[in-house]
Amino acid sequence: MISDTSPQAAEVHLEWFRRMTPAQRLEMALEMSEEVRGLALAGLRSRRPELTANELKRELIRLMYGLEIQRDSWQVTSPAGASN
C-alpha cells in the first residue's frame, strides 16, 4: 500500500485513535460520514444542475446504496400519488 505518511507519523496517529473513547470514535465516524455525503451531494449538483433538491437526494441514495434501495426508499417516503 502506498502512503504519504511516515511510519512515525502513522504511529502517532494510531496512538491518538487508541486513546479515544468509543463515543469519541463514533462521533468522529459520523462527522466524517456526513462530510462525505456533503461532498458527494456537491459533486452531483455540479454535474447535474438541472435536478431538484428531491431528485438530488434520490440520486445520492442511488449512488450510495444502489438502485433497488433507492427505489424502495422513495416508495416509502413519497407522498401518496407522487410520481417516482
N, C-alpha and C positions, 0 to 999 in steps of 0.2 A: 504494500500500500504506500502510495506517495503522500508525503506530508510536508507542509511548510513549517511545522512546529518542531523545535529542537527536542530531544529526549528529556532534557532538564525541564523545559517549559511544560511539556506534556505531563511530567511527574508532578509538578506544582499544581497544574490544573486538576489532575486526578485526585490529589490530596484535598484540594478545595471541595470537590464533589463529595468525597468521603466524609468530610466534616459537616456537610449539610444535613439537616434533619429530613425525614421523609416528607414532611409538609413543605419544606423549602424546595425540595427537588420536584414535587408535584406542581407547586406554584410556578417554578421555572419552566417546566414542560408545558404547562397550559399557556403561559405567556408566549413561548416560542411557537406553539401551535397556532395561536391567534395571529402572530406576526406572519407566519407562512400563509395562512388564509388571506390576510390582507394583501400580501404581495401577489398572490395568485389572482385575487379579485382585481387588483390594479392592472395586472397584465391582461386580463380578459377585457377590461374597459378600454385599454389601449388598442387591442386587436379588434374588438367588436363594439365600437362606439354607438352603433345603432340599437343595441339591446337595452331594454328597460331594466330597472332595478330587479324586478322579479325574474326576468329572463337571465340576468347575470347570476343570480342566486342559483337558479336551476342548472346553469352551465357549470358553475363551480361545484355543485353537488355531483354532477355527472363526471367531471374531471377527477374529483377526489375519491368517489365511491363506485363509479360505474353507472352505466345506463339503466340497468334494472333497478338499482336502489333509487336513482333519480326519479324514475317513473313511479315507483311505489310511494316515495315520499311526497311527490307532487300530488298524487291522488288523495293521500291522507290530508294534506294541508290545503288543497284547493277548495274554494267555496263552491257550494252546490251550483251546478250549471255553468261553471267557469270552463273555458276551453283549455285543453292541455296543449 
